[in-house]
Amino acid sequence: MRPPFIIIGMHRSGTSILTKVLEKSGIFMGVVKDHNYEAMHFLSINQQVLWKGGFDWHKPGIPLAKDWHAIPAAELYREHFRLNGKIAQLKQALRNEAWGWKDPRNTFTLEMWLDKFPNAKVIHLIRNQSDVIASLQKRNKLAGEVEAPELSDREYCAKLWLEYVNQGQSFAHKLGPRYLELHYEKLRDFEPESIKALEQFCQRPIVKQLKKYLH
């Protein structure tokens, strides 16, 4: 099993597009994903763990180890690829393809995931604060989305953005070369340095898919 790529970052920061780009570039992001391109089993576990600690995505906090999910890494891997039976598992072992998942909640549950996948590589995507706030408040009014009254307050959204950014950046020193910080605007503008950093980090060409989905 290869170490996974784990994508972190504040909600509405472009992580869905980045995840799609990575998957189209050969990094498998899960069989069952929601409309935000989040692998459902990892999303569900993140929610459960945050709720145990009295947190939520818009009221985040770092869950204690006692609230971590006990599911083994190998089982999570099998679920990610929906490997039913020994033959499917053997074929997957031979392919040994790159994989990972995205969920902004990873930002606060990352210690749990690093405990299960100690060699994971983390991509932290940051987007301009004002754009994130505008997107959060727009989505908060859409039918079918979970409405959080707090998000109508611009100052609350600004504080939430800062919590996510600071928490994500706190892993830079710990992970060293296994941590990559990117800025959405630089990717959107196809800044050569950012594209090169992402391609080197993922060890694959990505620029073609970036131009397809980020325009």
PyMOL commands that set and color helices and strands:
alter all, ss='L'
color gray80, all
select helices_A, chain A and resi 15-24+40-52+65-67+73-81+86-95+106-116+129-139+149-152+154-169+172-178+184-188+192-202+207-213
alter helices_A, ss='H'
color red, helices_A
select strands_A, chain A and resi 5-8+100-102+121-126+179-183
alter strands_A, ss='S'
color yellow, strands_A
deselect
rebuild
show_as cartoon
